[in-house]
Amino acid sequence: MSLILLAVGTVLVSIALFNKLPRYVPGRLPAPGAGRAARQGALATAHRTGAVPRVRLESARLTEQGKALLATLGGSALIVAFFLTLSGL
C-alpha cells in the first residue's frame, strides 16, 4: 500500500512542479513499396519512412490552483506513505 501511495504521490508532485505530462506517440509503418521507391531517385524523398513509438512530454496547461491541488494531494500521499512505512503496514 505504501509503495502505491509513494508512486502516486511522486507522479502528482512531479506534474505540479514541471507542468508536463507524458504523451504516447504511436509509430508509423513504412510506406508500402518503400524499397521500390528508393530505387526511383527523387521520388524516394516523397515517401515517409517508418518511425518507432515513443513517449513525449507536453505541457499540462495547469493553472496555479491546479498546481497547488496536485502538489497538496501528492504531498499528502507521500506523507501517508511515510507513516504507513513507519508503522509497518
C-alpha positions as a printed Julia matrix, in Angstrom:
89×3 Matrix{Float64}:
  0.0    0.0     0.0
  2.78   2.41    0.86
  4.54   1.72   -2.45
  1.37   2.59   -4.37
  0.94   5.81   -2.39
  4.6    6.63   -2.93
  4.28   6.19   -6.69
  1.03   8.17   -6.92
  2.39  10.97   -4.75
  5.59  11.2    -6.76
  3.68  11.41  -10.05
  1.31  14.1    -8.77
  4.08  16.25   -7.29
  6.24  15.97  -10.43
  3.31  17.01  -12.65
  2.7   20.0   -10.38
  6.38  21.02  -10.34
  7.27  20.6   -14.01
  3.83  21.21  -15.6
  4.45  18.37  -18.09
  2.5   15.21  -18.93
  3.75  12.18  -20.85
  2.06  11.53  -24.2
  2.37   8.31  -26.18
  3.09   8.82  -29.87
  2.47   5.63  -31.86
  4.94   4.62  -34.53
  4.32   4.55  -38.25
  4.85   1.64  -40.55
  6.98   2.28  -43.63
  5.03   3.09  -46.77
  4.2    0.06  -48.93
  6.69  -0.31  -51.71
  9.31   1.79  -49.93
 12.06  -0.44  -51.32
 10.81   0.2   -54.84
 10.65   3.97  -54.29
 14.22   4.05  -53.04
 15.39   2.97  -56.48
 13.46   5.75  -58.25
 15.69   8.65  -57.13
 13.9   11.92  -56.33
 10.58  10.2   -55.79
 12.03   8.38  -52.8
 12.01  11.55  -50.68
  8.24  11.95  -51.12
  7.54   8.74  -49.2
  7.53   8.67  -45.42
  9.79   6.25  -43.65
  8.74   4.26  -40.6
  9.07   5.68  -37.09
  9.36   3.93  -33.76
  6.78   4.51  -30.99
  7.92   6.95  -28.31
  6.78   8.98  -25.31
  6.9   12.79  -25.47
  6.45  15.34  -22.71
  3.92  18.05  -23.43
  2.53  20.94  -21.42
 -0.13  20.08  -18.84
 -1.57  23.63  -19.02
 -2.24  23.77  -15.29
 -3.49  26.9   -13.54
 -1.99  27.97  -10.21
 -4.91  26.37   -8.42
 -4.39  23.13  -10.33
 -0.69  23.09   -9.47
 -1.49  23.73   -5.81
 -4.1   20.97   -5.76
 -1.78  18.39   -7.33
  1.09  19.37   -5.03
 -1.17  19.12   -1.98
 -2.64  15.74   -2.92
  0.74  14.34   -3.93
  2.45  15.62   -0.81
 -0.31  14.2     1.37
  0.04  10.81   -0.32
  3.8   10.89    0.31
  3.3   11.75    3.98
  0.74   8.96    4.44
  3.1    6.51    2.7
  5.9    7.57    5.07
  3.81   6.99    8.18
  2.44   3.68    6.86
  6.03   2.54    6.34
  6.96   3.57    9.86
  4.01   1.68   11.32
  4.95  -1.46    9.4
  1.8   -1.78    7.27
